[in-house]
Amino acid sequence: MTNEHAWCSDERIAQLSNVEYGSEFALKVAKALVSGKNIVNNHRDYCGLALFYENSEYVLAYCNDGCDFDPIEKFASEEAFVEFLAKQSDFTLSGADKNSKLYEESTFARNNQRINRACLASLL
């Protein structure tokens, strides 16, 4: 199947890492989020996934127009968030993993402005 967009091509999806982020990395990300750092694309229209800490919760959400959030998952504790993130990989967060809650039926959304190891590492 050929996709119109390079980011969701079969070749690009096949290159995504399946290596889980692990607890140590996930804990560092959790601490960075609590300190006020976040991952939010800020532009018009579809902005992919956002990750932030707000009202004592870790929030993973779809983002539109840089400020309209549709939560996918909220975590009330650091432990719950770290447990979730530690088991994720670039592939599972891409939306291409059919076994993930984050799976996207639309190829447009797969690997499109998604959270990955590089985005998370930029918080640290």
Backbone bond lengths (Angstrom), bond angles and torsions (degrees), N, CA, C in turn:
res aa  C-N    CA-C-N  psi(-1)  N-CA   C-N-CA  omega(-1)  CA-C   N-CA-C  phi
1 M - - - 1.446 - - 1.527 108.93 -
2 T 1.293 116.23 131.13 1.458 121.79 178.49 1.522 108.71 -100.03
3 N 1.326 115.40 132.78 1.459 120.51 178.48 1.512 109.65 -104.40
4 E 1.309 115.14 148.24 1.456 122.46 -179.62 1.531 112.09 -68.45
5 H 1.323 117.17 -28.10 1.459 121.91 -175.19 1.524 110.66 -109.64
6 A 1.326 116.64 134.04 1.467 121.65 -176.74 1.523 112.47 -61.62
7 W 1.349 117.74 -37.13 1.465 119.85 -174.92 1.523 113.03 -63.91
8 C 1.329 118.17 -22.51 1.465 120.08 -178.40 1.523 112.29 -113.15
9 S 1.322 116.51 16.88 1.466 119.37 177.96 1.522 109.71 -64.69
10 D 1.307 116.60 154.20 1.462 120.99 178.14 1.519 110.85 -56.51
11 E 1.332 116.53 -38.09 1.468 120.97 -179.41 1.529 110.93 -65.38
12 R 1.331 116.96 -44.49 1.470 120.86 -179.39 1.529 110.50 -65.86
13 I 1.317 116.56 -43.27 1.472 120.25 179.46 1.528 110.05 -62.59
14 A 1.320 117.62 -40.79 1.470 121.51 -179.79 1.526 111.95 -63.78
15 Q 1.319 117.70 -23.63 1.469 121.89 -179.18 1.527 113.04 -84.19
16 L 1.311 117.93 -11.27 1.466 120.58 -178.17 1.525 110.56 -67.97
17 S 1.300 115.71 139.81 1.462 121.68 -178.40 1.526 111.42 -71.78
18 N 1.335 114.94 139.43 1.461 122.32 173.36 1.523 111.57 -99.28
19 V 1.322 117.26 4.37 1.463 121.33 -177.48 1.529 109.10 -73.95
20 E 1.330 115.65 122.40 1.460 120.40 178.62 1.526 110.21 -63.27
21 Y 1.332 116.27 147.31 1.462 121.25 -177.43 1.524 112.69 -68.63
22 G 1.304 117.86 -32.57 1.461 121.56 177.80 1.523 113.31 85.42
23 S 1.323 115.13 158.98 1.468 122.03 -174.31 1.520 113.86 -66.44
24 E 1.317 117.48 -40.48 1.471 120.37 -177.66 1.529 110.85 -62.18
25 F 1.328 116.31 -47.81 1.465 121.44 178.74 1.531 110.21 -64.16
26 A 1.341 116.61 -44.46 1.464 121.14 -178.68 1.527 111.50 -61.65
27 L 1.324 117.27 -38.08 1.461 120.87 178.62 1.530 110.93 -65.71
28 K 1.318 117.08 -39.96 1.467 120.54 177.24 1.530 110.59 -62.51
29 V 1.329 116.23 -40.59 1.470 120.50 177.97 1.525 109.69 -63.87
30 A 1.325 117.02 -44.36 1.467 121.06 179.36 1.522 110.66 -57.04
31 K 1.316 117.10 -45.34 1.469 121.54 -179.95 1.533 110.58 -63.76
32 A 1.325 116.81 -39.26 1.469 120.78 178.90 1.525 110.95 -64.84
33 L 1.325 116.81 -40.75 1.464 120.06 178.93 1.526 110.99 -63.88
34 V 1.323 117.00 -42.91 1.467 120.85 179.03 1.527 110.73 -62.58
35 S 1.327 116.59 -32.01 1.472 120.36 -179.71 1.532 112.55 -74.05
36 G 1.334 117.34 -4.98 1.461 120.52 176.96 1.517 115.04 110.98
37 K 1.320 117.13 -5.42 1.466 119.28 177.50 1.525 109.03 -77.63
38 N 1.330 116.25 156.00 1.461 120.19 -179.85 1.516 110.63 -155.91
39 I 1.309 114.90 170.36 1.460 121.62 172.38 1.520 106.08 -119.93
40 V 1.322 115.83 107.17 1.457 122.21 179.28 1.520 107.58 -145.61
41 N 1.316 116.88 118.17 1.461 120.13 173.35 1.521 107.38 -79.54
42 N 1.320 116.34 137.34 1.456 120.71 -173.07 1.524 110.27 -124.03
43 H 1.314 115.32 88.42 1.464 121.42 176.52 1.519 108.24 -157.78
44 R 1.288 118.42 -179.66 1.468 122.55 -179.71 1.517 111.70 -69.20
45 D 1.300 114.48 154.05 1.456 123.81 171.23 1.531 112.32 66.55
46 Y 1.324 115.98 -149.31 1.469 121.56 -175.31 1.526 110.66 -64.90
47 C 1.325 116.21 128.05 1.469 121.56 -178.56 1.526 112.52 -120.08
48 G 1.314 117.98 11.35 1.460 120.56 176.80 1.513 112.88 77.69
49 L 1.340 115.16 -142.12 1.457 121.24 -179.09 1.520 110.98 -99.07
50 A 1.308 114.76 148.36 1.463 122.35 175.21 1.523 107.98 -122.34
51 L 1.318 115.26 151.29 1.459 121.50 177.62 1.521 107.48 -139.83
52 F 1.326 116.38 124.28 1.458 120.14 -177.31 1.528 110.29 -157.58
53 Y 1.325 114.88 170.92 1.465 122.68 177.90 1.516 107.24 -117.62
54 E 1.337 115.78 124.11 1.464 120.28 -175.88 1.522 109.20 -151.58
55 N 1.314 116.16 136.66 1.468 121.35 178.48 1.529 112.14 52.57
56 S 1.324 115.31 43.67 1.468 123.21 178.26 1.527 113.69 63.38
57 E 1.336 116.86 25.66 1.464 121.45 176.76 1.523 110.32 -133.09
58 Y 1.311 114.68 144.88 1.459 121.65 170.85 1.522 105.35 -87.25
59 V 1.336 116.69 129.32 1.461 120.63 -173.97 1.527 110.42 -123.73
60 L 1.325 115.40 127.12 1.460 123.44 170.41 1.519 105.41 -109.36
61 A 1.334 116.99 122.10 1.459 119.65 -172.25 1.523 111.64 -144.35
62 Y 1.330 114.81 156.13 1.456 119.94 166.56 1.522 106.12 -75.93
63 C 1.320 115.90 146.58 1.457 120.32 -178.33 1.528 109.60 -128.02
64 N 1.317 114.76 133.81 1.462 121.80 174.34 1.518 108.62 -129.03
65 D 1.303 115.84 140.72 1.466 122.44 178.66 1.530 112.97 55.78
66 G 1.320 117.16 23.95 1.457 121.78 174.41 1.509 116.18 73.05
67 C 1.340 117.08 -3.36 1.467 117.59 -177.29 1.520 113.85 -149.67
68 D 1.301 118.39 -5.93 1.461 122.12 -179.84 1.523 107.59 -98.15
69 F 1.331 116.57 106.26 1.456 121.07 -173.67 1.523 111.76 -105.43
70 D 1.317 115.51 135.80 1.459 123.17 174.77 1.526 106.53 -119.44
71 P 1.340 117.50 97.04 1.463 120.25 -174.79 1.530 113.47 -58.54
72 I 1.317 114.67 135.45 1.459 122.63 173.75 1.521 108.33 -95.00
73 E 1.321 114.43 -42.78 1.464 121.33 -176.23 1.520 108.51 -152.14
74 K 1.331 115.47 140.29 1.463 121.62 173.64 1.520 107.37 -124.96
75 F 1.322 115.47 141.12 1.459 121.45 -178.78 1.522 108.14 -121.93
76 A 1.318 116.48 122.11 1.461 121.47 -176.21 1.519 113.03 -82.21
77 S 1.331 117.00 -14.39 1.465 118.98 -179.31 1.523 110.78 -133.24
78 E 1.320 114.27 154.07 1.463 120.21 175.39 1.524 109.98 -59.13
79 E 1.314 116.20 -41.86 1.468 121.17 -178.85 1.531 111.78 -58.63
80 A 1.322 117.04 -45.84 1.468 120.97 -179.74 1.525 111.14 -65.37
81 F 1.331 116.50 -41.98 1.461 119.92 179.33 1.524 110.97 -64.58
82 V 1.322 116.79 -46.75 1.468 120.94 -179.10 1.527 110.05 -62.00
83 E 1.326 117.23 -41.52 1.468 120.52 178.36 1.529 110.68 -59.58
84 F 1.328 116.72 -42.90 1.468 121.22 178.27 1.525 111.35 -65.23
85 L 1.338 116.40 -54.85 1.464 120.40 -173.98 1.522 111.90 -65.15
86 A 1.312 117.77 -35.49 1.466 121.53 -179.03 1.526 111.84 -59.18
87 K 1.322 117.10 -29.76 1.469 121.98 -177.57 1.527 112.90 -89.88
88 Q 1.324 116.78 -2.25 1.464 120.48 -178.56 1.527 111.24 -89.46
89 S 1.320 114.79 162.94 1.467 123.18 175.66 1.522 107.09 -142.84
90 D 1.318 116.49 173.73 1.466 119.10 176.70 1.529 110.29 -58.78
91 F 1.331 116.82 -36.85 1.463 120.62 -179.95 1.527 111.36 -66.85
92 T 1.331 117.93 -47.93 1.466 118.93 -176.74 1.522 111.92 -65.96
93 L 1.328 117.37 -34.90 1.465 119.79 179.38 1.527 113.10 -80.74
94 S 1.315 117.39 -10.67 1.469 121.11 -177.44 1.520 113.37 -71.54
95 G 1.329 116.24 -20.10 1.458 119.83 -175.06 1.513 113.05 90.46
96 A 1.328 117.57 0.67 1.466 121.42 -178.20 1.530 113.16 -94.39
97 D 1.323 117.27 -11.64 1.464 121.67 -177.99 1.525 109.76 -82.74
98 K 1.319 116.71 109.65 1.464 121.35 -177.40 1.524 112.68 -64.16
99 N 1.317 117.54 -17.49 1.465 121.58 179.87 1.527 112.73 -92.33
100 S 1.312 117.28 3.37 1.463 121.71 -176.92 1.525 111.12 -103.51
101 K 1.321 115.46 147.77 1.466 121.29 173.94 1.527 110.38 -60.48
102 L 1.319 116.80 -21.85 1.463 122.06 -177.24 1.533 113.19 -90.12
103 Y 1.341 117.04 6.75 1.469 120.23 -179.10 1.528 110.59 -58.30
104 E 1.322 115.33 137.64 1.465 122.33 179.77 1.525 110.16 -111.69
105 E 1.308 116.51 122.16 1.467 120.85 173.99 1.530 110.08 -63.87
106 S 1.314 115.53 -38.69 1.462 121.52 -179.12 1.527 110.46 -79.06
107 T 1.319 117.01 123.59 1.463 119.24 177.76 1.527 110.94 -65.19
108 F 1.319 118.38 -26.73 1.466 121.88 178.70 1.529 111.52 -55.72
109 A 1.321 117.12 -38.37 1.465 121.26 -176.20 1.527 113.00 -84.01
110 R 1.320 117.67 -16.17 1.466 120.22 -178.45 1.523 110.61 -70.32
111 N 1.311 115.49 124.04 1.462 123.49 178.40 1.533 112.43 61.34
112 N 1.313 116.62 17.56 1.461 122.26 -178.60 1.525 109.07 -99.51
113 Q 1.338 115.94 104.67 1.457 121.91 178.68 1.526 110.86 56.18
114 R 1.326 114.72 43.43 1.458 121.50 -179.17 1.519 110.13 -95.07
115 I 1.288 115.96 162.67 1.458 121.76 176.51 1.520 108.44 -79.27
116 N 1.328 115.95 135.34 1.464 121.29 177.82 1.530 108.87 -142.12
117 R 1.328 115.96 178.61 1.468 120.56 -177.24 1.532 111.56 -56.52
118 A 1.320 117.56 -41.53 1.469 120.36 -178.97 1.531 111.08 -63.44
119 C 1.322 117.73 -42.64 1.476 120.92 177.13 1.520 110.69 -61.66
120 L 1.320 115.38 -45.62 1.463 119.92 -179.28 1.524 110.94 -64.62
121 A 1.322 116.77 -42.14 1.471 121.11 -179.54 1.524 111.09 -63.99
122 S 1.322 117.29 -28.91 1.469 119.99 179.79 1.535 112.03 -66.81
123 L 1.315 117.13 -16.62 1.461 121.13 177.42 1.521 112.25 -78.45
124 L 1.332 116.22 -21.03 1.471 120.83 -171.15 1.509 113.04 -87.76
